[in-house]
Amino acid sequence: YLSDVEEGGGTNFPHLNLTFTPKKGNAVVWPNVLDEDPMKWDKMTEHQALPVVKGTKYAANAWIHMHDWQGPERYNCAE
């Protein structure tokens, strides 16, 4: 997170009953695939940004991919 938020704005994982409160300098990192089959999405990692009630939220996202995700798009071969 790039800012503190006075109220709201958390990252919520509804299937895990977890909400992370934004705090400047903190990060939330998780794999979104299953350990036993890294080609399958772990539905437990479904998440949502909760609305900011008071203040302003600034955040940054980074995605780390296991495979080339741009190549198939480049050749119009994506699913």
N, CA, C and O of each residue as an XYZ file, in Angstrom:
316
protein
N       0.844     -1.172      0.000
C       0.000      0.000      0.000
C       0.887      1.232      0.000
O       1.951      1.250      0.620
N       0.434      2.258     -0.704
C       1.200      3.488     -0.817
C       0.673      4.584      0.092
O       1.246      5.672      0.152
N      -0.411      4.305      0.797
C      -0.978      5.292      1.719
C      -1.730      4.589      2.837
O      -2.171      3.448      2.695
N      -1.866      5.294      3.946
C      -2.760      4.852      5.004
C      -4.166      5.308      4.624
O      -4.328      6.312      3.930
N      -5.172      4.581      5.072
C      -6.562      4.948      4.816
C      -7.238      5.107      6.172
O      -7.090      4.263      7.056
N      -7.976      6.190      6.323
C      -8.615      6.452      7.614
C      -9.675      5.402      7.958
O      -9.782      4.968      9.105
N     -10.461      5.000      6.945
C     -11.494      3.994      7.205
C     -11.856      3.275      5.907
O     -12.022      3.904      4.861
N     -11.977      1.939      5.989
C     -12.335      1.140      4.826
C     -11.140      0.900      3.911
O      -9.989      1.093      4.303
N     -11.438      0.469      2.669
C     -10.403      0.293      1.662
C      -9.580     -0.970      1.780
O      -8.554     -1.096      1.111
N      -9.995     -1.905      2.608
C      -9.231     -3.135      2.801
C      -9.279     -4.060      1.595
O     -10.097     -3.889      0.691
N      -8.388     -5.039      1.600
C      -8.400     -6.116      0.613
C      -9.012     -7.322      1.300
O      -8.476     -7.833      2.283
N     -10.142     -7.770      0.770
C     -10.918     -8.823      1.416
C     -10.861    -10.120      0.614
O     -11.023    -10.122     -0.607
N     -10.627    -11.218      1.324
C     -10.658    -12.571      0.763
C     -11.881    -13.257      1.380
O     -11.773    -13.848      2.454
N     -13.043    -13.189      0.717
C     -14.277    -13.678      1.339
C     -14.277    -15.168      1.671
O     -14.864    -15.566      2.677
N     -13.634    -16.001      0.851
C     -13.627    -17.452      1.126
C     -12.725    -17.812      2.305
O     -12.861    -18.888      2.889
N     -11.816    -16.922      2.650
C     -10.906    -17.159      3.773
C     -11.310    -16.359      5.009
O     -10.708    -16.502      6.073
N     -12.331    -15.517      4.863
C     -12.779    -14.647      5.943
C     -11.636    -13.777      6.474
O     -11.463    -13.623      7.683
N     -10.856    -13.208      5.536
C      -9.717    -12.353      5.883
C      -9.854    -11.002      5.200
O     -10.248    -10.922      4.036
N      -9.528     -9.949      5.925
C      -9.452     -8.616      5.338
C      -8.168     -7.963      5.827
O      -7.886     -7.935      7.025
N      -7.395     -7.439      4.881
C      -6.161     -6.734      5.199
C      -6.423     -5.239      5.107
O      -6.905     -4.739      4.090
N      -6.096     -4.531      6.190
C      -6.284     -3.088      6.252
C      -5.098     -2.394      5.591
O      -3.950     -2.734      5.877
N      -5.360     -1.419      4.703
C      -4.256     -0.726      4.049
C      -3.401      0.047      5.060
O      -3.918      0.824      5.862
N      -2.111     -0.178      5.005
C      -1.163      0.557      5.836
C       0.050      0.846      4.970
O       0.657     -0.068      4.411
N       0.396      2.104      4.863
C       1.508      2.527      4.013
C       2.757      1.692      4.290
O       3.185      1.554      5.436
N       3.331      1.138      3.223
C       4.545      0.331      3.345
C       4.286     -1.159      3.447
O       5.213     -1.952      3.282
N       3.047     -1.566      3.716
C       2.722     -2.995      3.794
C       2.369     -3.538      2.413
O       1.981     -2.791      1.516
N       2.510     -4.846      2.264
C       2.137     -5.523      1.021
C       1.412     -6.819      1.359
O       1.656     -7.435      2.397
N       0.528     -7.213      0.474
C      -0.158     -8.500      0.589
C       0.251     -9.305     -0.644
O       0.031     -8.868     -1.774
N       0.845    -10.476     -0.428
C       1.344    -11.310     -1.523
C       0.784    -12.713     -1.350
O       0.785    -13.255     -0.245
N       0.304    -13.303     -2.444
C      -0.240    -14.653     -2.374
C      -0.139    -15.325     -3.731
O      -0.189    -14.653     -4.761
N       0.005    -16.662     -3.746
C      -0.101    -17.389     -5.012
C      -1.590    -17.599     -5.307
O      -2.386    -17.739     -4.378
N      -1.964    -17.622     -6.562
C      -3.374    -17.847     -6.869
C      -3.589    -19.173     -7.587
O      -4.596    -19.365     -8.268
N      -2.627    -20.092     -7.426
C      -2.750    -21.429     -8.010
C      -2.621    -22.465     -6.898
O      -2.138    -22.165     -5.807
N      -3.055    -23.671     -7.186
C      -2.994    -24.759     -6.208
C      -1.585    -25.334     -6.122
O      -0.918    -25.481     -7.147
N      -1.128    -25.656     -4.937
C       0.192    -26.268     -4.760
C       0.290    -27.584     -5.522
O       1.291    -27.857     -6.183
N      -0.765    -28.400     -5.422
C      -0.722    -29.733     -6.028
C      -0.896    -29.699     -7.549
O      -0.582    -30.677     -8.228
N      -1.391    -28.587     -8.086
C      -1.541    -28.448     -9.545
C      -1.436    -26.978     -9.916
O      -2.453    -26.290    -10.004
N      -0.222    -26.489    -10.136
C      -0.023    -25.065    -10.417
C      -0.694    -24.560    -11.689
O      -0.650    -23.363    -11.973
N      -1.306    -25.437    -12.448
C      -2.037    -25.003    -13.635
C      -3.505    -24.698    -13.305
O      -4.260    -24.244    -14.165
N      -3.898    -24.954    -12.049
C      -5.282    -24.703    -11.639
C      -5.362    -23.533    -10.670
O      -4.571    -23.411     -9.735
N      -6.345    -22.678    -10.927
C      -6.593    -21.511    -10.090
C      -7.125    -21.937     -8.731
O      -8.004    -22.794     -8.643
N      -6.591    -21.335     -7.671
C      -7.079    -21.582     -6.313
C      -8.207    -20.595     -6.033
O      -7.959    -19.418     -5.775
N      -9.430    -21.073     -6.083
C     -10.596    -20.209     -5.915
C     -10.653    -19.551     -4.538
O     -11.339    -18.546     -4.354
N      -9.937    -20.115     -3.580
C      -9.906    -19.527     -2.235
C      -9.223    -18.162     -2.236
O      -9.403    -17.378     -1.303
N      -8.438    -17.872     -3.278
C      -7.720    -16.587     -3.324
C      -8.520    -15.485     -4.011
O      -8.014    -14.382     -4.217
N      -9.773    -15.786     -4.366
C     -10.623    -14.727     -4.912
C     -10.660    -13.586     -3.900
O     -10.814    -13.819     -2.701
N     -10.518    -12.363     -4.382
C     -10.431    -11.225     -3.467
C     -11.124    -10.007     -4.071
O     -11.471     -9.979     -5.252
N     -11.310     -9.010     -3.224
C     -11.966     -7.782     -3.651
C     -11.437     -6.609     -2.836
O     -11.032     -6.757     -1.683
N     -11.452     -5.445     -3.468
C     -11.105     -4.212     -2.768
C     -12.382     -3.657     -2.153
O     -13.376     -3.446     -2.849
N     -12.349     -3.427     -0.866
C     -13.510     -2.850     -0.192
C     -13.515     -1.337     -0.388
O     -12.457     -0.732     -0.555
N     -14.695     -0.724     -0.369
C     -14.759      0.719     -0.601
C     -14.058      1.519      0.499
O     -14.080      1.147      1.673
N     -13.449      2.602      0.097
C     -12.849      3.540      1.051
C     -13.990      4.370      1.629
O     -14.754      4.986      0.885
N     -14.104      4.386      2.948
C     -15.162      5.139      3.627
C     -14.678      6.554      3.923
O     -15.414      7.526      3.757
N     -13.415      6.651      4.369
C     -12.862      7.965      4.709
C     -11.378      7.971      4.358
O     -10.634      7.067      4.739
N     -10.960      8.999      3.630
C      -9.560      9.111      3.227
C      -9.379      8.747      1.769
O     -10.340      8.690      1.002
N      -8.132      8.500      1.396
C      -7.774      8.156      0.020
C      -6.849      6.955      0.041
O      -5.954      6.861      0.881
N      -7.069      6.045     -0.881
C      -6.237      4.848     -0.966
C      -5.389      4.911     -2.229
O      -5.901      5.109     -3.331
N      -4.086      4.738     -2.049
C      -3.162      4.588     -3.164
C      -2.498      3.228     -3.010
O      -2.022      2.871     -1.932
N      -2.475      2.484     -4.093
C      -1.892      1.143     -4.053
C      -1.216      0.852     -5.387
O      -1.457      1.537     -6.381
N      -0.378     -0.157     -5.396
C       0.283     -0.613     -6.618
C       0.125     -2.122     -6.702
O       0.135     -2.813     -5.683
N      -0.020     -2.628     -7.914
C      -0.155     -4.068     -8.137
C       0.993     -4.558     -8.999
O       1.485     -3.841     -9.870
N       1.412     -5.783     -8.747
C       2.418     -6.446     -9.587
C       1.983     -7.894     -9.769
O       1.592     -8.555     -8.807
N       2.052     -8.382    -10.991
C       1.711     -9.771    -11.280
C       2.968    -10.497    -11.716
O       3.736     -9.993    -12.535
N       3.172    -11.673    -11.170
C       4.318    -12.506    -11.533
C       3.745    -13.750    -12.208
O       2.983    -14.500    -11.597
N       4.111    -13.961    -13.457
C       3.548    -15.057    -14.242
C       4.517    -16.232    -14.305
O       5.732    -16.042    -14.361
N       3.971    -17.450    -14.294
C       4.794    -18.657    -14.406
C       5.249    -18.894    -15.839
O       6.299    -19.493    -16.071
N       4.458    -18.425    -16.797
C       4.740    -18.699    -18.208
C       4.606    -17.414    -19.014
O       4.107    -16.405    -18.516
N       5.052    -17.461    -20.250
C       4.906    -16.334    -21.164
C       3.429    -16.098    -21.421
O       2.759    -16.944    -22.015
N       2.923    -14.976    -20.988
C       1.514    -14.674    -21.197
C       1.314    -13.703    -22.352
O       0.187    -13.504    -22.805
N       2.392    -13.098    -22.832
C       2.263    -12.139    -23.928
C       2.338    -12.812    -25.296
O       1.683    -12.368    -26.239
N       3.123    -13.871    -25.412
C       3.301    -14.548    -26.697
C       1.999    -14.977    -27.341
O       1.761    -14.639    -28.500
N       1.136    -15.715    -26.632
C      -0.130    -16.139    -27.246
C      -0.985    -14.949    -27.691
O      -1.625    -15.015    -28.740
N      -1.006    -13.877    -26.921
C      -1.753    -12.683    -27.317
C      -1.208    -12.093    -28.607
O      -1.955    -11.667    -29.488
N       0.111    -12.081    -28.691
C       0.790    -11.508    -29.865
C       0.376    -12.229    -31.153
O       0.267    -11.607    -32.210
N       0.148    -13.538    -31.058
C      -0.190    -14.347    -32.238
C      -1.677    -14.708    -32.296
O      -2.086    -15.596    -33.044
N      -2.478    -13.998    -31.489
C      -3.931    -14.196    -31.473
C      -4.309    -15.650    -31.164
O      -5.212    -16.219    -31.777
N      -3.590    -16.232    -30.194
C      -3.837    -17.635    -29.832
C      -4.361    -17.774    -28.397
O      -4.396    -18.884    -27.866
N      -4.763    -16.681    -27.770
C      -5.223    -16.754    -26.386
C      -6.610    -17.362    -26.319
O      -7.392    -17.279    -27.266
N      -6.897    -17.972    -25.189
C      -8.217    -18.588    -24.994
C      -9.268    -17.503    -24.837
O     -10.448    -17.808    -24.662
